[in-house]
Amino acid sequence: MGTLFRAGVFVVIALLAGGFAINKIPALKQRVVEYINPAAKERRLIGELDKNLSDLDHAIAGVSGAKSDEERNQQIQKARDLINQAKNLQADIKESNDKNDGIISSNLTKIIDSFIDDTPYPADHLEITEELKAKICSE
């Protein structure tokens, strides 16, 4: 009985520690949520891509307003870095979409499947006549 009690206490303590760690460590919490719900990862990546493209737009505008060659070169380098980050985010989104079948694809599949009747005999509500029963039994 004592061993069972100790095992129960250990499990409770482990669950409390795990819950505490997940709630207090944001990166771990985010990974757990994204593992459980891949759509959350896609939303996060798309949000990061939108922010990156907005920053890129501002960086390009800064190139035309640069006063010196050094400042212009810094803005161009910043724009190149943002383009590389956007490409990396796009690759992550594509990988996540391919791996998890994508939010849009899976939702469309669910909608289409709800309209399609998968039963082999969709007319189950119809009665079988005696003539048809005789044909079936004779074969």
C-alpha positions as CSV (number, residue, x, y, z in Angstrom):
1,M,0.0,0.0,0.0
2,G,2.9,2.4,0.8
3,T,4.4,1.9,-2.7
4,L,1.1,2.7,-4.4
5,F,0.8,5.8,-2.3
6,R,4.3,6.9,-3.1
7,A,3.7,6.3,-6.8
8,G,0.5,8.3,-6.7
9,V,2.3,11.2,-4.9
10,F,5.1,11.1,-7.4
11,V,2.6,11.3,-10.3
12,V,0.8,14.2,-8.7
13,I,4.1,16.1,-8.1
14,A,5.3,15.4,-11.7
15,L,2.0,16.7,-13.1
16,L,2.1,19.8,-11.0
17,A,5.7,20.4,-11.9
18,G,4.9,19.9,-15.6
19,G,1.9,22.2,-15.4
20,F,4.0,24.8,-13.7
21,A,6.8,24.6,-16.3
22,I,4.4,24.9,-19.2
23,N,2.7,27.9,-17.7
24,K,5.9,29.7,-16.6
25,I,8.0,29.0,-19.7
26,P,6.4,30.8,-22.7
27,A,8.5,29.0,-25.3
28,L,7.6,25.6,-23.9
29,K,4.0,26.5,-23.7
30,Q,4.0,27.7,-27.3
31,R,5.7,24.5,-28.5
32,V,3.1,22.4,-26.6
33,V,0.2,24.4,-28.1
34,E,1.7,24.1,-31.6
35,Y,2.2,20.4,-31.2
36,I,-1.4,19.9,-30.2
37,N,-2.8,22.4,-32.6
38,P,-0.7,22.8,-35.8
39,A,-3.0,25.6,-37.0
40,A,-1.6,27.8,-34.2
41,K,1.9,27.4,-35.6
42,E,0.6,28.3,-39.1
43,R,-1.1,31.4,-37.7
44,R,2.1,32.4,-35.8
45,L,4.3,32.0,-38.9
46,I,1.9,33.9,-41.1
47,G,1.8,36.7,-38.5
48,E,5.6,36.8,-38.4
49,L,5.7,36.9,-42.2
50,D,3.2,39.8,-42.3
51,K,5.3,41.7,-39.8
52,N,8.5,40.9,-41.8
53,L,7.0,42.2,-45.0
54,S,5.8,45.3,-43.3
55,D,9.3,45.9,-42.0
56,L,10.7,45.3,-45.5
57,D,8.3,47.9,-46.9
58,H,9.6,50.4,-44.3
59,A,13.2,49.5,-45.1
60,I,12.7,50.0,-48.8
61,A,11.2,53.4,-48.1
62,G,14.2,54.2,-46.0
63,V,16.6,53.4,-48.9
64,S,15.1,56.2,-51.0
65,G,15.3,58.6,-48.0
66,A,18.9,57.8,-47.2
67,K,21.2,60.8,-47.3
68,S,24.6,59.1,-47.5
69,D,25.9,56.1,-49.3
70,E,26.7,54.4,-46.0
71,E,23.2,54.9,-44.8
72,R,21.8,53.6,-48.1
73,N,24.0,50.5,-47.9
74,Q,22.8,49.8,-44.4
75,Q,19.2,50.1,-45.5
76,I,19.8,47.8,-48.5
77,Q,21.5,45.2,-46.2
78,K,18.6,45.4,-43.8
79,A,16.2,44.8,-46.7
80,R,18.2,41.8,-47.9
81,D,18.2,40.4,-44.4
82,L,14.4,40.9,-44.2
83,I,14.0,39.2,-47.6
84,N,16.0,36.2,-46.3
85,Q,13.9,36.0,-43.2
86,A,10.7,36.1,-45.2
87,K,12.0,33.3,-47.4
88,N,12.8,31.2,-44.3
89,L,9.3,31.9,-42.9
90,Q,7.8,30.9,-46.2
91,A,9.7,27.6,-46.2
92,D,8.6,27.0,-42.6
93,I,5.0,27.7,-43.5
94,K,5.2,25.4,-46.5
95,E,6.7,22.6,-44.4
96,S,4.1,23.0,-41.7
97,N,1.3,23.1,-44.3
98,D,2.6,20.0,-46.1
99,K,3.2,18.1,-42.8
100,N,-0.2,18.9,-41.3
101,D,-2.2,19.0,-44.6
102,G,-2.9,22.7,-44.0
103,I,-5.7,24.5,-42.3
104,I,-7.5,25.4,-45.5
105,S,-7.1,22.0,-47.1
106,S,-8.2,20.1,-44.0
107,N,-11.2,22.3,-43.5
108,L,-12.3,22.0,-47.2
109,T,-11.9,18.3,-47.0
110,K,-14.1,18.2,-43.9
111,I,-16.8,20.3,-45.6
112,I,-16.7,18.2,-48.8
113,D,-16.8,14.9,-46.7
114,S,-19.9,16.2,-44.9
115,F,-21.8,16.5,-48.1
116,I,-20.7,13.1,-49.5
117,D,-22.5,10.0,-48.2
118,D,-19.8,7.3,-47.7
119,T,-22.2,4.4,-47.1
120,P,-22.2,1.8,-49.8
121,Y,-26.0,1.6,-49.9
122,P,-27.3,5.1,-49.6
123,A,-30.9,3.9,-50.1
124,D,-31.1,1.9,-46.9
125,H,-34.5,3.3,-46.2
126,L,-36.0,1.6,-49.2
127,E,-37.7,-1.8,-48.8
128,I,-36.5,-4.8,-50.7
129,T,-39.4,-6.4,-52.7
130,E,-40.0,-10.2,-52.7
131,E,-39.0,-10.4,-56.3
132,L,-35.6,-8.8,-55.6
133,K,-35.2,-11.1,-52.6
134,A,-35.8,-14.1,-54.8
135,K,-33.2,-13.0,-57.3
136,I,-30.6,-12.3,-54.6
137,C,-31.3,-15.7,-52.9
138,S,-31.1,-17.6,-56.2
139,E,-27.5,-16.4,-57.0
